[in-house]
């Protein structure tokens, strides 16, 4: 007993064919949606880590440049893990002029580095005075077992983790040696 095949072109799909085609369509749509969501997540991660890296490099470059152009610097630890760094540095202009540059690492909150430039000595700021300083970066933490700043003679090492939200932090490590040979009358600390 054989079933006759209907060769009528307008007969349509059977229920089984419709279920199979619908299932295949759902699988294809799920794969495409998964790839799209994965791409968005990767893009967000890259942007966050790039922002943390860039701001960390700006901090390190600012400190390196000024310490390298300084005759001397002073590093102190005023309270807890907070650190205060002051350098007497020369301007990079055509005429030789001196100024003081200071950085303050505050461990409060997510950890922040502040900066100040002045033509007079810069003293350890109070919490109120620190609000007038320039916030260079938030989201900074010491690398395990180290301080943000460490000094050995005329060499300063900067070592910190730039936090990138829920993603792994970016470690920034650099050092600079004070090498300006000239001296000036400005006292910075």
Secondary structure as UniProt FT lines:
FT   TURN            9..10
FT   HELIX           15..68
FT   STRAND          70..76
FT   TURN            80..81
FT   STRAND          83..90
FT   STRAND          98..106
FT   TURN            109..110
FT   STRAND          112..118
FT   HELIX           127..130
FT   TURN            131..132
FT   STRAND          134..138
FT   STRAND          140..142
FT   TURN            144..145
FT   STRAND          149..152
FT   TURN            153..154
FT   STRAND          155..164
FT   TURN            165..166
FT   STRAND          167..177
//
